[in-house]
Amino acid sequence: MRGISEPVAMAVVRWKSAEEGGRESGPPTASVYAATTTFVERGVQPSADAVHLSILLQEMGDGLYAVDFLVRELAAAYLKVGGELPVMEGPKVVATAMIVEMR
């Protein structure tokens, strides 16, 4: 995938350092990064059996990322400005995405 042409949202992404449990190699360098996410409700972290979705992120500069999902319809009900998404590789949270704009 070369790019996200019509993102569902924009987010500020904070990547965890390796010392914080993030990626050993640092933030991804691919043009579009695919991972999994779940939804944080009212500041409560999701349980292990929560629904996980495939998230797509494309860096736009200065920590701002275009956001989309492989199955956009499943994510739509949960997305809102100010919403927080854990970016996960398997069970490991490697970043946090804060939704700053809906498209």
N, C-alpha and C positions, 0 to 999 in steps of 0.2 A: 504494500500500500504506500503510495507516494505522498498522500496528504489527506486531510479531512476538509473536504470542500464546503460542507454545510454543517458546522458543529451545532450540537444541541445546546451547548453552554460554553462559557469561558471560566477558567479557574486559575487561582494562584496555587502552585504546587511547591511544597516544601519537601525536599528529599532528605531522608535520614542519612546521617553519616554511618560508616561501617561500625564505628564505636557504639552508635545508638541502635544497631541491629539492622541497618539499611544495606544497600547493595555494596559489596566489596569493591566493585569496579566504578562506583559513583553513578550519577544520573545516566540514563540511557542516551546513546548517540544516534539511534535509528530515527528516521524522519517521523515515523509514527510508532509509538510504543504501545503494545497490548499487554494488559494485565487483568487482574480481577479486582472487584470491589464489592462492598456491601454498603448498607446505608446506616448512618448513625442517627438515631432518633432521640431528640431532646437531650443530647449529650451522653446518652447511654450507649456504650459500645455493644455491638451485636454479639449474640451468642454464637457458639461454634456451628450450630445447625442453621444459621441465617442463610437466606438466599444470596448467592453470589452471582454477579454478572460480569461479562467481559467488557472492560472499559478501554477506550482508545484515547491516547493523549498525543498532541502534537505541539511542541514548543513554538511559541510565537515571539519570544524574547522577554527578557527581564522577569523570568519566573511565571509568565502568563502562558497558559496552555489552552488550546482548543480541545473540547471534550466531546466524545461521542461514544456510542455503545453498539455492540454487534446486534443486539435486539433492543433498539431504542424504545419501543413501546413498553417494555417491562420496567424501564428506568423512569419514564416520564412522570409517574405519580409521586415519585420520591424527590425529584429535583426541585430545588428552590434556591434563590439567592441567599447566601449565608450557610447553605448546607455543606456538610463536611463528608468527604469520601476517603476512606482508607484505601490506598493503592497497595495491592498485595501481590506477592509472588509466592504462590502456594499459601501456607498459613502465615507467612511473614509479611508484616506491614513495612513497606520500604519508603513510603511517602504519604503525605496527606494533601488532598486537593480541596480547596475552599472555593465553592461556586461564587463567582462575583458578577456574572451576567448570564441571563437566559437568552436564547436566540429564538 
